[in-house]
Amino acid sequence: MQYDLAVCVPSRNEDMLNRTIQDILENIEAKTQLIVVLDGWLVNPPLTYNDSRLTLIYNPVSKGQRGATNQAAKISDAKYIMKCDSHVTFDKGFDRKMLEAFKKLDDNVTMIPVMKNLHAYDWLCENGHRRYQGKSGVCTECGKETHQDMIWKVKESPARFTFTVDRSPHFQYWSELAKRPENIKGTLTNTGVYDTNLRETFSIQGSCFMLSKERYFALDICSEDFHSWGMQGYEVAMKTWLSGGRVIANLNTFFGHLFRTNNFGGFPYSNPQSLVEENRELSKKLFINNEWPLATRTYESLLEQFNPPGWEDYKVSKPTKSIIFYTDSLLDEKIAKPVRDRLQKISEVTHIPIVSASLKKLDFGKNIRFPSLRRSPQAMFKQILGALENSTADYIFFCEHDVLYSPTHFDFTPLDKNIFYFNNNVWKVDVLTGHAVKVDKCEQLSGICVYRETALNWVREKLKQLETGGFDGHYEPQQIVRGGWLSAEPNIDIRHNTNLTPSRWSKEQFKNQDNTIGWQEKEMPEIVKLFVL
């Protein structure tokens, strides 16, 4: 059978697993399979279900909670994945109700049911005295032996679906969010109507969540870079929000979660506090400090959207930027000066400092002069190295003397320190005729934005290559991870008779035709008018 949903249950040393499996199978109403991972343990007595919807996986050695969940998700061919703990109960038709909600939205969503408390059992003695779930032991009233009396009922209150974290970050309930008018209004569906039973939440509790299998793996939603236990709900929520998705609570259905009241049974997975703290630190690094490479928005923008308690005066430290400008000091000033003037204005407005490297003295930003050098690839990279070493910014824009830069070029902020990003919104314009061409992918040195330390390492390696006579003819990084962006307005690469690289005005001039994808041509006489040649 082709399943729509796979419920993945990682388990280890769980007293309630058998009852959880029974509950899930009884309450399924859609095309749903249940995949349970016995992660480094065996149930005693053994599970004896004869149900085609159930798949059991046994790991002789534990993979950890995240690893076991990933293992279950990988073997399913269902469109959606739900992870849940192995001590939960569900609403009748929970799977159908969750799938119906996804049809109203899109797959750029992680969804949770409402979370309630599960009253799983009591301890009962022969005299009828009851003690609410917790550790086994004699009756506290009469001293008689007790046995476990299964209750397995959901408490109607509290019913929670909005959560946050403090600055630690540490999980917190956040009932006030559910009372905000914008939250009560609900979520805009794909029919253009707001659904009051679909509500946004900043974070989640990690015992149950659902999303498409495609996004589960694309976002590495249960990353094994984290230790097995701790911070999973925050990780799932942040990866969803910061990648441009939404975290939605579905008020049409619920699950009951067995909380560890009176320290029942301990934690099924090892959770030494030192490793939990390491998970917190990794969460800070990736999400709060904006270092998660798949993010398309900042943590600060998420705080502005939700304004969670305790974060009101928090300011995410923004990375600093700088322009490094390099020139051979040979370009006609009728071209070079308008380029510098525009960069100077941009620097003044954006407060992005300029470090210039030139062969002759230049009154432009902080100037580093190389009077003994002559124009060559080696000289250019020595200039770039000098400018990088004299900058203190986190991120660097490479700027050249014959490119008219759009102010929007400098709005970009990289999210990954190891990637060279190229602005692909570039028109190459003949300064004499105004004829211009543009392609989809324009990865050139003059359009780079990169983390300064990453740039330094690359330039130093490039100079070693040049000094040993092994220059490969490429000015841009080759065997390095690249990324791209499009500024709101294009940069103008001025083509003249002294460019270091040749100009090509037809597709036939390119050896690699992949470099002509998206080819456009037009006339730009307004550019010619900027220069009096």
Buried (B, 14 or more C-beta within 10 A) or exposed (E): EEBBBBBBBBBBBBBBBBBBBBBBBEBBEBBBBBBBBBBBBEBEEEBEBEEEBBBBBEBEEBBBBBBBBBBBBEEBEBBBBBBBBBBBBBBEBBBBBBBBBBEBBEBEBBBBBBBBBBBBBBBBBEEEBEBEBBEEEEBEEEEEEBEEEEEBEBEEEEBBBBBBBEEEBEBBEBEEBBEBEEBEEBBBBEEEEEBEBBBBBBBBBBBBBBBBBEBBBEBBBBBBEBBBBBBBBBBBBBBBBBBEBBBBBBBBBBBBBBEEEEEBBEEBBBBEEEBBBBBBEBBBEBBBEBBBEBBEBBBBEBBEEBEBEEBEEEEBEEBBBBBBBBBBBEBBEEBBEBBBEBBEEBBEEEEBBBBBBBBEEBEBBBBBBBEEBEBEBBBBBBBBBBBBBBBEBBBBBBBBBBBBBBBBBBEBBBBBBEBBBBBBBBBBBBBEBBBBBBBBBBBBBBBBBBBBEBBBEBBBEBBEBBEEEEBEEEBBBEEBEBBBBEBEEBBBBBBBEEBEEEBBBEEEEEEEEEBBEEBEEEEBEEBBEBBEE
